[in-house]
Structures are given as structure tokens and as C-alpha cells.
């Protein structure tokens, strides 16, 4: 991968340079003054090769192709991916540990139905007008609709409090609006009140249907219409006599899967730099951008990390490949919950890399200093991590953009535990703006990754040039933090912070509230 020249240095052909300059030692890619005795240090970004990253991507693609077309947790494709990662780590001289755990899973077996049956008839389209909540139960219900504490303005607390369901007619369908509390809370309170199904529609200003999760399996059908559809249903329910048909056909249960974790031999065990990426795909496809790119980047870096030597690894570096991220951050959540207080305290920071080569992507750095005032405020020290990535790209004259901490990927459990976090992502189903297209190239008005969570998320779906520059940055920042975390935590993990100022809005790709 490309070597970094820091500061005002300008790359010149070797023939144009004086012989004295050519003999100057290089420290992590930075020329020192002639005559100094500073010992040259390895440059991890230069050691990690683009062809090695691509080779790992090809391996993940082949694993998926011969194991049902995916690498989803609980399936053969994931199990073989784990074996591949373990094998490559052992070849690199590391000692991987497989952390097994169980997790809930959920799938839709057939298309859901939402239709008005009285006083007028209408049928709504799944995907465009409504979506089924993850962990919704199965059922086919036709019943009267009862609106529950729908707000006239603001977010409101529809369905968040027990009193909202006072005099609720048992057996009717509860119509709620998104806002304040979690979908899990709303559905549980509706069930306790005797609802036969739950409809939670989107808030004003939110596009499309609710892409939500209940986090835990429910026995009731639970669906999420768009605000347009929901507002029309609310108006009809207010007039009285509104009946709906709600049908869902789902399956859920429990599966076994695993995380893969490997530590460097050298470095302080009480000041660990954790570098993570999820290894699983969705069942729909092989997941080469999401998140073969992150998993491959970590493998390539782990293969070269020993070359930093004892002096370059003053802090222990822990590599982690998380399982069941696509089921709601299950692997990283299990890991954080399994830590003893002293082990949790020993983690200086957590880096996370999820989708590093979106074909129409941007170079997104996680917003550690909360400058965009969106998502949650990450723990103190996260802003320093953001600056390390930004400074690196600025010196290479490469543009970056902000990526908010909203709980969408495996940084979530660490942020909630008060551990400083950072990392990168290049975009999923979101749409590229005109300003982003001008800065990064690509097509405005199109998704960052048109194959996100689809069968076509194959090697051809990866922007290898964008991935290459991002892996360089990851290697550079990892090398810096392996030597010193003073900018993040003063050089020692003294205490675990209070965590974010508010709960995240997502757990993985789906919203929780």
C-alpha cells in the first residue's frame, strides 16, 4: 500500500535528490535530518499490500459461492469463514481464540400483508408502504383498529406508558406512532393490553416505512408503515370503524455462532487497542463489501503487525471478527457483556470498520467529537481518534466526510460501555449528495452501495481504489495507537466513562426507536 509523506514534504524522483538525502533514515515514512541516529521503524501502511486484501475478498467470495450463496451467522458459509480467518491468523504467528455464543435469529418466510377492509378497501405494498419489524411474530389478524395516544405534534410517547392503553379493547389492532421509547417497549405494552397485532408508523419527516427491530421475539404481528400511510390510517381510525388485515409469516429461534479474537504477543495488557469488524453477511448474499472488506482489511494488517516489534507494540493490539452483527450486533454485544470489570477497564479504545469499499461511496470517518450534532455523543477520547484519521487523509489530499455514531455497527456496545471509539465506513443504502459526488466522484442521487444486503454484493461490488486508501489509513492509525494512546486516554485506561448521553437509535441496520 501507498507510503505516507508527512508535512510539507514533496515526492521527487530519486534522480533529483542529493545523495545525502537518499541516505537519510525513514521513521514511519518520515525523513529525519541527515546525520541523526534515529533508528528506522517499519511503516505498517507500506507493509500491508492491496493484493493481500483482495485475496481475502476472493476467498470470502468462494466460501459463499460453495456454501449456499452467503456467509450468514449460523450457516455453513459463516462457519467456513471462521475457519479461514483462524487459519490465516495462525499462519501469521498469532494465536486466535474462538468465542462461541448463542443468539436469537429471525426470518420472514413469505410476504406480509397490510390491507384496509372497512369502511373502504385498500391494499398496501410491502417495502414501499410498510415493512415487518424484525422479531415480529406470525399471525393473520383482521380486526378493528384502536389509535393509542397519537401526538398532534412532536415525537410524543404513543404506546410508551401503561396508561396509554387504559380501556383498550382487547383483540383490536393497536395503532401507534414512532417516538421516544423503543419499538420493543411499545409492542410489549400493546401485547399486555390485549392487542391482536401492532402497527407502528413512521414520524413526520421520516422517509419510507419503518425499518425497525423489536430486539426480542414477539408473539404478535408487528409492522411499520410509512408516515403517509400511518397518518391516513390515524385519520380513518379517529372517524371510527377502521378495520385492517395484518398478516405476517415469520420464524425465529436460537443459533450458535462465534467471534474470532487474536492478540499481539507484545504490548501492555492493561491498555488494549481493539480493532474490530463483523465477519458475517446477510442471508441474501455473500457480503463482500458488507463486510468482507472490513474483515479482509483486519486480516491483512494482522499478518504484518508483528513486524512492528516490541518497541512498536507498546500497547497490545486485539483483532476481533464479530459474528451475528446482521442479527443486531449480537457478537460484539456478547463480547462486551462477557468482560469482567477489570477486562473492560483494560480496553483503551475500540476501532470499527464496516463496509470500506462501497462502489459509490465516500470516505466516512466516525464523528468522534460530535461536531455534526447527530447520533450519540461518543465517550471522551473518540474525537482524538477521528482527528488521527482526518489528519492522515488530509496529508494525502484525500477528502473525508462525517459518519455519525447511531448504533448501526459494532462500535455500539463499546460506546454504550463508555469506551472511546472510532473507525470508518463508506456508506450503505443512503443516497449520495451532489456535494459528495463533487468531492469523491460517483453518481449523485444514487445509493452508496446499490448491492447493500443483496445477492449482488460480490467482488465486482467493491471499489478497490477506495478500499486501498482506507486500509492504508487503518494501518497507519493502528500503528500509532499501538505505540501510544496518550491523545485518547492519557496513556492509561484509568476509568470507564459514563457512556453516551442518550441511547442509540439503531442496533445494526434496523432502528430500535
N, C-alpha and C positions, 0 to 999 in steps of 0.2 A: 504494500500500500504506500501511498504517497508520503514523503518526508516533509516535515514542517520546518519552515524558516521563520523564526520569531523576530518581532520588532521591525526595524526598517531595513533589514537585510534584503537584498535583491538577488535573485538567482542569475548567475552569469555563466557562460560557457567556461569550462575548465581552462581552455587555452588563453582566456583573457585574464586569468588570475595569476598573481605573482606566486612564485614557488613557495615563498614563506607562508603565504595564506593557505596553500594546499596542504601544508604540514600541520596546520592548527588542529588540535583535537576537537571532537564534536561531543557535546554533552546533551543528550536527548535531542539532537538535531540543531543545537545552538552553538555556533562557532565561539570559542573563547579567544582571549587576547594571545598573540604569539608569545611563546616563551613560558607560558604558565604550565603548571604541572598537574592541572586538574585531570583526573582520570576519566576517560570516555565512558559514558553509560549507554547501555542498549536503548534503542528507541523502539518501543513496543509497536507503535503505529507502522513503522517501517518493516518490522519483522512479520507482521500479520499480512498475508497475501490474499488478494482478491480471489485468486483461483482456488484457494483452500475453502473460502466461504462458499463459493459456487459449487464446489464438490460436495459439500454437506447438503446444499439445497437439492442437488441431483439425487443424493441418497434418500432424502426425505420424500422426494417425488416417487422414486422407485418403490420405497416402502409402502406408500399409499396405493400405488397402482396395483400392487400384488396383494393387498390386504383390504379389499372392499372399497377402494377409492378414497379412503380418509385415514386420519390418524387421531380420531376422537378418543378421549379417555374412556377406558372400559372395553375398548376393542383391540383387535389384533394389531392394527396399524400403530396404535399408541404403544403397545407392549414392545413391538419390534423397534420403535423409535427410542424407547428407553434403553434397550439392549445396544443399539447403535451408539448412543451418547456414552453409555458406560464403557463400551469398548474403546472409543476414541480417547476418553479420559485416561484409561489405563495405559494406552499406548503413549500418551503424553507424560506418563510418570506420576499422575495424580491418583488418589485413592477415593473413588466415588462411593457414596453411601445412598442406598435406595430407601426412601422413607415411604412406607406403604400406609395407605389410609382408605377409608370408605367415604363415599359421597353420594348424595341424592342425585338422581337424574330424572329427566322429564322429556317426553316427546309427544307431538301430535301425530295420531295415526291417520287421520283424514281431515278434510277441510271443515272448519267451523261454520256455523250458520247464525246470522243475526237478521231477523225479519220482523216487521210490524204486521200484526194480524188483525188488530182493531184499534180505532174505528176505521182506519184506512189501511191499505196493504202496501208494503214496500219491502224490497229485499236489498240488503247491503252487501258490498263486496269485501271479502277478506283481503287484507293487505292495503287496500285503498281506504276503506271506510272504518275498519276495525281490525284488531288483532287479538289473539288469545294470549292471556298472561301466562308466562312460564310458571309451571307448577299448578295451573288450573286443574280442577278435577274434571271428570266426564259427566255428561248429562244431556238430556233433551227435554227442555222445560218450555211450556207455553203458559204464561200467567200474566196477571195484571202487574203493572209497574207502579212502584211507590218511590217518589223522589225523597231523598234524605238530606235535609239541611243544605240545600243548594244555595251557594252565596250569590248575592246580587252584584257584588263587586269584590275585587281582591281574590286571594287564594282560598280563603275560607277554611273551615275544618269539617267539611262534609264527611260524615261517617267516622270521624276520629274519636268521638266521645259516646259513651253508652247512652246518654240522654238523647242523642240524635235519633235513636231507634224507639223512643217511647211511643207506645200504641202502634208500632209497626205491624201490619197484617201478616201473620205467618203464612208462608207459602208464596208470597208475592216476590217479584224481582226487584231488588234494591238498585235504584239509580243514584249513583254518587258522582261527585266531580273530584278530579285530582287536586291535591293541595294539602300542605302542612305535614300530615303524618304519612307513614308508609302504606303502600298498597296492601301489604301483609296485615297491617292493623285494620284497615277498612274492611277487607274481606272477612277477617276473623270476627269482627263485631257484627257484620251483617249475618254471618252464619249463626252466631249466638242469638240473634234476634229472630231467627226462623226463616231467613230468606231462602228461596229455592235456587237463585242464581244472582250474580252480581255484575253490574255494568258500571265501569268507572271511566268516564270520558275525559278527554284532554282539556286543559285550561285554555283561556283565550290567548292568542298569540303563539300557541304551540302548533307546529305543522304536523299534519297526518295523525294517524291513530296512536294510541299509547303503546310503546314498545316496553312493556313492564314485566317485572317478576314479583311473585309473592314470596320468593326465597325458600318457602317450605311448601310441601304438597298440601293442597286443599281438596276437600271432597265436593265442593261446589263448582259449577262452571263460572269462570270469571273472564270477562272480555273487556277490551278497552277501545271504544270508538274515538274518532276524531272530535274536535270541539264542535265542528259544524254539525255533525250527526248528533252528538250528545246534546247540544243546545236545542236542536229541533225536538228531540225526544223529551227534554225537560219541559219545553213549552206545551207539548201534547199531554204530558203527564199532569201538568198544572190544570188543564181543562178537564181532566178526568177521563177514565175509560180506556187509557192506553194499555194495550196488551202486546207483548213481544214473544217471539220464539227465540230461545238461546240454546244452541246445540254445540257441544264440544266433545271431541273423541280423543282422549289422551291416555298416556300410560306413564307411570312413574314408579320408581323403586330405588334400589341402592346398588352401587357398583364398587368394585375395588380398583384402585389405581395407585400411582406413586409419584413422588417428587424424586429428582436426582440432585444430589448435593456433593460438592467436592471443594475442599480447602487446599490452599497452598501449604507447603511444608513449613515455610518461614513466615514470620510476622507475628505481631502481638495478638494473642488470643482474646485480649480484653478490649480490642479496638478493631473490629472486623469490618471490612468493606464488602458488602454483599452485592453481587451483580447477578440479576435475575432476568429470565424471560420464560414465557409459557411455551411448553412443548406440544400441547395438543392442538388439534384442528376441530372445526365443527364437523358433524356427520355428513354435511353436504359436499365436502370436497377435501383435497389434500392439504390445504392450508400452507402453501409455500410462502406467500407474503405474510399471512396471518397464521402462525407466527414462526414459520420456518426460518425467516430472515433473522429474527432475534435469537433463536436457538442456534443457528449456524454461526452467527457473529460471536456468541459466547464460546462456542467450541473452538473456533479459530484462535481466539485470544487466549483461552485456557491452554492451548497447545504450545504457546510461546511464553507463557507467564514465568516459567522457571528461569528463563534467560535473564531476567532482571536481577537475579542473585539475591543474596541475603540483604545487601545494602539497599537494593531497590524494593524489597518486600519487608519494610519495617512494620507494616500493618498486614495482618492476614487478609487475603482475598478469598472470599467464599463465592463460588459459582453455583447457581441454582436454576434448574429447569423444572418449572411448575406444572403439575398435572391439573386437569379439570378446571382450567381458567374459564373455558367456554361454558361451564356449568354454573358460573357465578363466583369466580376467584377461589375455588374450593381448596386447591393445593397450597397457595400462599397463605390463605386463612388458617388452614390446618397447621402449617409450619409455625406461624406466629403464636397461635394458641398453645402449641406444644412446648414452647420455650419456657424454661424456668425464669424467674425474675432476674437472676444473675446472667443467664444466657441472653435474655432480651436486652439487658443493660450493656452487654458487650458489643452489640451491633452499632457501629458508629453511624452508618448510613446505609440506605438501600437504593441501588440503581435499577431501573426497569426499562426494558426495550421490547416494544411490541409493534410490529409492522414497520420495518426500516426501509422498504423499497417499493412503496406504492407507485404505480406507473404514472399517475397524475398527481403525485404527492408534493408536499412541502417538507422543509427540514424543521420539524417541530421540536422545540426544547421545552420541557415541562416548566411551568411558571412557578418556580420556587419562591420568588419574592412577592407573589400575589399582585403583580402590577396591573393585570387586566381586570382585577376585582370580580373574577368569576370562579366557580367551583369552590373548593375549600382552601383555607389558608394552611399550607404545609408547615410542619414544625420548623423552628429556628435552625438555620444551617442549610436549609433547602435552597435559599437564594444564592448562597455561595456556589453550590453545585451547578445551578443554572448559569452563573457567570463563567464558570470554567468551560462549559460547552460553548457559550456565546463567544468568549474570547478566542477560543480555538478557531471557530468558523470565521470570525472577523479577520483574524490574521491570514486566513486563506482566501479572504474576499468572497466568502460564500454566504448568501442570505439565510436568515432563520426566521421563524415565527413562534408565537407562544402556543403552548399546549396546556390546557388547564387541568388541574387535579380535581376530577369529579367522581373518582371511584371506578373509572371504566376499566382499569387494568390492575396488574398485580402489585403496584405500589400501594393500593388502597389499604390493605391490612397493616402495612408499616406506618403509613401516615396516621391511621387511626390509633396506633400504638405509641405515637409521639416520636417516631424515628425519622430523622431527616431523609428526604427522598429526592430523586431526580432521574433524568433519563431523556429518552427521545421517542417520537412516533412520527410517521409521515402521512397519516390520515386514513380514514376508513370510508364509511358511506357518505360523509359530509361532502358538500359541493364547493369546488374551488372558486374563489372570488377573482374578479378581474385584476385586482392589485396583486394577488398571489400568482396569477398567471404571468403577469409582467415581471415579477421578481424571480420566479422559479421555472418559467416556461410551462408548457402543457396547455390544457383547454379550460377556460373559464366556463362555469355553469355545468361542469361535468363532475362526477364523483372522483374523489382522490383515488379510490380503488374500485373500479367498476365490477370487480370479481369478488368483492368482500363477502365472505360467508357463502360462496357459491362453488359449484363444481369446477369453474374455470380458473380458480386460484392455483395456477400451476407456475412452473418456472418462467413461462412467457409473460406472466403477470407481474414480474419483478423488474423494477428499474435498477439495473445492476450498477449504473454510474452513481445514482443517488445512494444506493446501499454502500458502495465502496467508500464514499466520503464519510458516511455516518459511522462505519466500522472504524475508520481512522480516528474519528473523534472519541469513540468509546474507548479504544485502546489508549489514546493519549490521556484522557481523564482518569481511567483506571490506573494507569502507571503513576500519575501524580498522587492520587489518593492512597495508593499502596505505599508510597513513601511518606506522605504527611496528610493528615486530616485537620490540621490546625485551623484552616479557614472555615471548616464546618463545625467542629466541636472543641476547638482549642487543643486538640491532640489527644483527648481522653474522653471516654464516654462516662461523664460524671453522673448524669441522671436522665431518666426518660421523661420527655416533656409531657405536656397536657394534651397533646394531640390537636386535631383541627378544631376550629372554632364552631363548626357545625357538621352535621352528619353528611356523608356524600350522597349525591342524588342517583348514583348508579352503583351496581355491583356487576362488573363486567359490561357486556354490551347492552344490558337492559336497565331501565330505570327502576329504582326501588320506591320512589315517592314523586 
